[in-house]
Every structure is written in structure tokens, then in C-alpha cells.
């Protein structure tokens, strides 16, 4: 009886995605999101800085 459950758990473990792969994918997506947010913020700040320097002239 225990063999049946052991085999079942092993099959479930092999069918589920690897936790390491899942963690790497989540980490990569998080880094990509943060980089895009930083780039958008930097672009907005640069445009604001440009408008401020144009106003001084």
C-alpha cells in the first residue's frame, strides 16, 4: 500500500515544474519589471529636467 502512495507522490513531483526553475523565472520577471520601471522613471525625470532647463532660458 505504501508503494502505491510513494509512486503517486513521485509521479506528482516529476509532473510539477521544478521549484528552482520556477524561482529563477520569478526572479527574472521581477528584475525585468524593476528595470522597466526604473527606465520609465529616469525618462520622465530627464524630460522634466529638460523642461525645467528650457524654462530658465
Order of alpha helices (4+ residues) and beta strands (2+ residues): alpha-alpha
